[in-house]
Amino acid sequence: MNGSNDDSGQYLIKTVSKRSGLKSDLVRAWERRYQAVNPSRTSGGHRVYTDQDIARLKLLNQATSNGHSISQIAQLSLDDLKNLVKNESNTSDQPLFIPNILSNRAHLAEDYIEKCYAAVLAFDAQALESHFENAIVELGSEAFIEHLLTPLLTIIGERWKTGELRPVHEHMTSSVIRSLTYILRNNHPCAANAPRMVVSTPIGQLHELGALLAAIMAELCGWQVTYLGANLPAEEIAAAVKYTNACALTLSISFASDDHIVAKELRRLKKLIGPKVSLIVGGRAAGHFDAILNEVDVVNIQNYVHFKEVLAQLATDNQKQENA
């Protein structure tokens, strides 16, 4: 009953995305998986939405931002959605509301970890992608990365070391995650004066997943991010920092091979970007390079919570410098 009898407007998905605040890909995902809206089609096959569809999507966007699962509210009527959002706006000062949301999301993430690991173990990429898509919609991008993806990747890494999984299981998982980055990216364009960051991995570091997730997390925190991919020499990374006028550079280090190359590249990078650009390093092998990280005075990220704290402080410092 989510289709609309209100034909006062006929809008293509690009307009719907702008007016609802949701990315086009997320609108399609909600439509496909939960029938949140049922647009009609033009003779050429393009989706056409009404004013009522847009109203529903706006309310669903607000309700999911408040912590509701899209699977539980997608079928509510327009009036029920309005009442849900209105009632919560009236009780937003209650201190137990946000903790309850966070607790529900944590439990939901744990359930998804089990489902996703079972799909990885079965080497079922299609099932894994389906679980990931549902989890992104229900948890939101940030909670998905922090509470589902990070623990899952840790488990996968541990299990292939013990022989329960093969390295190919991890590669399959990474490939599925990369295919979903269009959904994970920030729904809202960053502010014109947003701080700028470049994200990459040093030469010899071929695995880019940690860097890609760091770039997405920085975007979600309001940064304007230029993502370069993996395995770039210091000169090229430094050139990107210069061209974008970035105030921060984030590198991901996933493997501890070729120690002398990583140390050499970090020293060179620090010299090339200068003292005014913050150099941030994270990744599961970053701890192996503590000596060189301390030597060149980088910010060593421990986890995503720490990363967000650092980003918030750097954004504040950058704003103060611009206002000075």
N, C-alpha and C positions, 0 to 999 in steps of 0.2 A: 504493500500500500504506500510505498515511498514514491511511486510515480506521481507526477503532478497534473492536476486538472487545471492549474492556473497557467494559461498560455500567454500571460501579459508580456512575456519576453522570450526571445529565442537567442541563446548565447552559445558561442563556441567555447571550448574548454579553456582557451587562453584567457578569455574575459572572466570566466568562472574562477580561475586560479587567482587572478588579481583581486576580485571582489571578495572571495571567501578567505583569502590568506593561506590557502593550501596549494602545494605544488600539484601540477597536473598529474604527475605519476601517482601521487598519493590519492587524488580524487579517483583515478581509475582503479587503484588497488581497493579502496573502500567500496566502490561500485561492484567490482568483480567478486570480491570475497564476501561482502556483507550486504550487498544490495541496498546500500545507504541511500542511493538515488538511482533512478531508472530513466536515463535520458532517452529521448527519441533520436532517430538518425535521419540525416539528410539523404537525398538520392545518391550522393557520392559516398555515403557511409560515415560521415563525420557526426560525432556526438553533438546533440543540441540540448541545452539545459534551459530551464525556466527560472523566473524570479524565486519561486518557492524552492526549487532545488538549491539555489544559492543560499537562501535563508537557512535551509537545513544544514548545509555544509558549514556555514558560519557557526551555527550552534553546536554542531558536532565537533568542530575545531576547538571551540571554547571548552566544551565538556571534557574532551580528551586531555586538553591542557591542564584541567583541574584534577586529572588522575583517573577518569572513568575509562573502562575498557570499551573500545569501539565495538567489539563483538556483542556487548551487553546493551548498548544503547542505539545501535544502528537502525533498529526497527521501530524505535519510538516515534510517535506522531509528532508533528511540528509543535503542537500545544504542550505535549509532555516534555519535549526538549526545552521549550521556553521556560516552563516551570522549574525544570531541573537546574538550569543555569541561574534563574532568578533566585531560587531558594538558596543556592550556594553563595551567591553574591551577598545575600543577607546574613549568612553565617560565617563569612570569611574571617571574622575576627576570633573564631573559636580555635584555641591552640591545638586541639587534638586532630584537626582536619588534615593538615599536611603530613604529620607523622603516620596517620592511618593510610594515606595514599602511598607513602613511601614503603610502608610495610606490605601493602597489597602488591605493589610492583615487585618487591623483593621475592615474595612467594611465587608470583607469576613467572619471574625470571628463572627461579629454581626449577619450576615445572618444565619450562622450555629447554633448559640445559639438558635435562634427561632425554627429552624428545630428540633434540638436535644431536646429542652424542650417539643415541641409538641409530640415527640416520647415517652418521659418519661411520660407525662401526659396520653398518650394512653396506657402506659405499653407495648410498642412494642419494645422489646429488639433487634429484628432483624433489624428494621428500625434505631434504635439508633446506632447499631454497624456499619451499612452501612454509616450513616452520619459521624461517628467518623473516619472511615477508609478514606473516601474522604477528610475530613478536615485535617487529619494528612499528607496526600499526598500533599494537596494544600498549607497548611500553614507551614509545617515543624513541628517537634516535639516541639521545644521550644515555638514557637508562639501558637501552639495548647494548650499546658499546661497553658501558661500565659494568653492568650487572649480569649480562648474558655472554656477550662475545669474549670479553677478557677472561673470565673464569673458564669458559669452554676451550679457548685456545691454550690456556695453561694445562688443562686436563689432557688435551690432545697431545701437547708436547711431552708431557710426562708419560703418557701411555705408549707413545712410539719408542721412547727410550727403554721402556721395560719390555717391549716386544709385542704388546697387545695390538698396537696399530703399526702400520708402516708409514714411512715418510710420505708416500703417495696419498694417504688419507688427509694429511695436513695440506698438501698441495691442492687436493680437490676442494677442501673447505675454503681455502684462501681464494680459489677461483670463483666459488659461489658468492663469497662476500664481495669481491670486486664487482661482480655483475649487479649487485644491489646498491652500489654507492649512489646511484641517481636518486634513490628513495631516502638514503641517509642524510644527504646534503641538506643544508639549512633551508627551511621554507621561505624565510624572509630575507630580502637583500640587506646587506650590512649598511650601516650609516656611511655617508660620504666621508666623514672624518674618522672612520674606524681605523685603529692601528693596523699596520700591515706586517705580514709575516711570510717568509719563504720556508717551505718544508721539503726535505729530500733525505737521501741517505748518501754517505761518503762512498767514494770509489771502492769497489770490492765488496760492498754490502748489497747483495743482489735482491734480497727479500724486502719488498716495499710495503707490506701490509701494515706494519706498525706506523710507518710514516703516513700512510693514507688515512688511518684512523685518527692519528694526531691532527692531521689537517682538517678532518671533518669536525673533530671536537673543538678545535680553535674557531672554526666557522660558527659553530653553535654558541660559542662564547662571545660572538660579535666581532671577530677579527676578519679582516680582508686577507685571504690566504692565496698565495701562488704556490701550487703544488707541482714539483718538478719530476716526480718519479724517483727511481732508484739509480745508484751506481754512477754518480757524477763526480768529476774531479773538482778540487777546491776552487780553481779559477772560474769554472762555469757557475758554481753555486754562488760565489761572491759576486759575479756579474749580475745574476738575477737579483740579489739583494740590492745592488746599486741601482739597477734599472727600475725596480719597484719602490725604491726609497723605503725599504722595510726597516723596522726598528727591532725585529727579532728574527732569528733563524733557528729552526728546530730540525734536528737530525735524529734519525732512528738507527740504532745499531742492534742487529738481531743475532749476529754470529761473531765468535771470538777468533776467527781465523785471520791470518795475515796481520798480526798485532802491530808490526812496525809500520804497515801502510796506514792503518787507522790513526796511529799516533802522529805520523807525518802529516796526514791530511788535516787533522784537527789543529795542529800548530799553524799550518799554512792558512787555514781558513780564518782562524782568530786574527792573524796578522792582516789578512786581506780585508776583512770586514771592519776592522778597527774597534776601539773600545766603546763606541756609542751604540753598537748593535749587540743586543743580548744573544748569546749562543746557548741554546737549550738542547740537551741531549737526553734521550730516553731509549727504551728498548730492553729486551730481556737479556742482552749481552752487555749492556752499558756498564754494569757493575764490574765487569772484567777489566775495564779501563780506568779504574778509579784514579790511578797515579797520574795519567795524562789529563784526565778531566780536572783534577785539582790544579795541575800545573798551568793549564791555559785558562783557568777560572771560568768554567762553564756552569750552568745551572743543571744539575743532575736530577732528572725527574724520576720519582719513585713509583708513582701510579697516576691515574687520571684525576683523582681528587687533588693531589699535589700540583698536577699540571694546570688545573683550573685556577688554583690559588695563585700560581705564578703568573698566569695570563691576566688575572684580575689586577694584580699589583703592577705589572708592566703597563697595562692599559691606563691605569691611574697615573703612573709616572710619566707616560708619554703625553697624556693630556695636560699635565702640569707644565711640562717643557714647552708645549705648543702655546700655552696661555701666558708663559713668562715673557 
